[in-house]
Amino acid sequence: MASEHTIQPNRLVRKCALLFALALFGYPIIGNAISLLQMDSRLLSVPFRIIVALFSLWIIVTTRRLHVDRVRQAMLLIWCLYSVRLIHDWLLTPLEGADYALQFFVATSVLPAIALMKGRAYDQRSFALRGFVVASLGSIISILALRFGGGDTQDLTSSSGRLSLTALDPVTLGNLAVSATLCAMPLWSRCTNVSKIAMAAVVCGLLLCLLLTGSKGPALALLACIGLYAMRRGKMLRFAILVLPVSLWLVTSASSPLAERLAAAGEDESTTDRIVVLTDSIDQIASAPLIGSAFVELNSGFYPHDVFVEASMALGVPVGLLFAGLVLFGLVKALKELKGPNYLLPMLYIQGVLAAAISGSLFGSTLLWVTLAILPMQRKPARNAGRARAGNSAALLPAPNA
């Protein structure tokens, strides 16, 4: 009987960890395959997202009843209102891309988040290991594709030297490398010496990927996540000795696309375009402050690359403020959890917030939505759970509501 009670939860942890890795980091592997085979992206990307959605539905159907606290009630409300907005913009307006945004949002964010909320099975090492493997594969394959010239690249690669493939833009690859690096941190202490050498080599490859993408946002996110981790755990001296020199090298190397973009930040065309879209988005909010107007900025047809502005633009200022409060509440909880043993989710959540605020969209911010959904939101910690479990194998999600 004892073995039966332990095997089933372990299976659930493995399933949830695999869903976590696939939903957050799986698509870049598919994007690499699309670029290497030079094929229509829909032939692989659509089946992959269907698989993630079906896997999520399987966990939803086969696990216990969903218990929703007030924080997740607010999240579900925002999801419903945003889905209504996308349906409206797809069927009634109609706006180009609204159908894709709705499908992407539901399949890659909503269903995986609900599945992981229902499963309530979190083990930091299992999640970190699967996340590290999947995210590292996506990053390393991209470098190899660029190095050996087998991948179909974007025009951006030839014009600026930034790492990008047909189905993978530099920001996506940069964020992927950052996520893989963060997933490596909880694994390091329990690795053998041989494993540490192999992991250090992979992390060097991840930093190289980040360097080649020339993406400022992911580099800032990596520095912020590790800096906050060091500050909350009293390791600022180690941070200054180990991380700051590497960071300075990344932003000052003469052969670095990242250093070139930082040096020419004021003349960066993409930055200028985003400022224009952001300004027009704010004007659009003023024209419909209560219920919102569209999921994209109507002059350009693009989202404003800032989820806080986008929430008010698409859903109205009241819901935009609710969304901002929800994200802020998650940040407060994440900063508290950085001091504890389960620090991976808080760091990934902080990365997700920064990525969404700098270059993200509501429908595409999977890292933000999924990590927020499974962050520990209970106000009072369980008295005995933390003492009874050793290491990081703690049930991180809240207990059912009475």
Buried (B, 14 or more C-beta within 10 A) or exposed (E): EEEEEEEEBEEBBBBBBBBBBBBBBBBBBBBBBBBBEEBEBEEBBBEBBEBBBEBBEEBBEEBEEBBBBEBBEBBBBBBEBBBEBBEBBBEEEEBEBBBEBBBBBBBBBBBBBBBBBBBBBBBBBBBBBBBBBBBBBBBBBBBBBBEEEEBBBBEBBEEBBBBBBBBBBBBBBBBBBBBBBBBBBBBEEEBEEEEEEEBEEBBEBBBBBBBBBBBBBBBBBBBBBBBBBBBBBEBEEEBEEEBEEEBEEBBEEEEBBBBBBBEEEEEBEBEEEBEEBBEBBBEBBEEBBEEBBBBBBBEBEBBBBBBBBBBBBBBBBEBBEBBBEBBEBBBEBBBEBBEBBBBBBBBBBBBBBBBBBBBBBBBBBBBBBBBBBBBBBBEEEBEEEEEEEEEBBBBBBBEEEE
